[in-house]
Amino acid sequence: MELEGNTVQIMGRVVKAPAFSHRLYGECFFCISVQVPRLSDCMDTLPVTLSERLLPAALKEGSVVEILGQVRSYNKWVNGANRLIITVFARQLRLVERMGASLNEVCLVGHLCKEPVYRITPFRREITDLLLAINRPYNKSDYIPCIAWGRNARFAGTLSVGDAIRLHGRLQSREYEKQMPDGRMMTRTAYEVSISGLEKIDRWHA
């Protein structure tokens, strides 16, 4: 099932209980954090935004949930700088009794809005960073950071701004160190789609 060319489906354990986020057109939205296991036994801790209408009374820290929705982005002013915030916007949520097989699937269709950045790490791994713009109704767009590896990285490095692509992969979290203007080092978390497959397609519109 694709939702306007932007679908994410995850299953994981709630590690941060619902907290009020904002109100929009009289509807309240809440944020939770969901820990999703990788096949490697590592964990991705992903932010999820959901409407009060989807919030089960029984949902609490420790609950296991399966979520279908979209990867969304918005800009937020944080510590004097404008930051791109990534979240899973839930369209459906259900409580499940126990964790099943690893589930973290993302399918995106959109246009490149920034030149790909291809590089080779000191360990000789090929990586390409992409920024994908995905249209949604009411003239809004989401800007989703994506990362490709190996053969996919080589192909992604040949793409140009404006190219329409379809990709699938998983949403991952990654911690990194950032030096602040006063010299302090701060640990931050980045969210990006790790690409397992992608293709260039004819121009696409939501």
VENHU-V266146 format. One record per backbone hydrogen bond with DSSP energy under -0.5 kcal/mol. NH is the residue of the N-H (numbers start at 0). CO is the residue of the C=O. Records with the same first field share a line. If there is no record, write none. Layout:
# VENHU-V266146
NH=CO  CO
This chain:
# VENHU-V266146
3=1
5=2
6=106
7=68
8=104
9=66
10=102
11=64
12=34
13=62
14=32
15=32
18=30
20=28
21=28
23=26
26=23
28=21
29=49
30=18
31=47
32=15
33=45
34=12
35=33  43
36=34
37=41
40=37
43=35
45=33  43
47=31
48=87
49=29
51=27
53=50
54=51
55=53
58=55
61=13
62=59
63=95
64=11  62
65=93
66=9
67=91
68=7
69=88
71=69  86
73=84
75=82
77=75  80
80=77
82=75  80
84=73  82
86=71
87=46
88=69  86
89=48  87
90=67
91=67
93=65
95=63
104=8
105=168
106=6
107=166
108=4
109=164
110=132
111=162
112=130
113=130
116=128
117=115
118=126
120=124
123=120
126=118
127=147
128=116
129=145
131=143
132=110
133=131  141
135=139
139=135  136
141=133
143=131  141
144=142
145=129
146=192
147=127
149=125
151=148
152=148
153=149
154=150
155=151
156=152
157=154
158=155
161=111
162=159
163=200
164=109
165=198
166=107
167=196
168=105
169=193
171=169  191
173=189
175=187
177=185
179=183
182=179
185=177
187=175  185
189=173
191=171
192=144
193=169  191
194=146  192
195=167
196=167
198=165
200=163
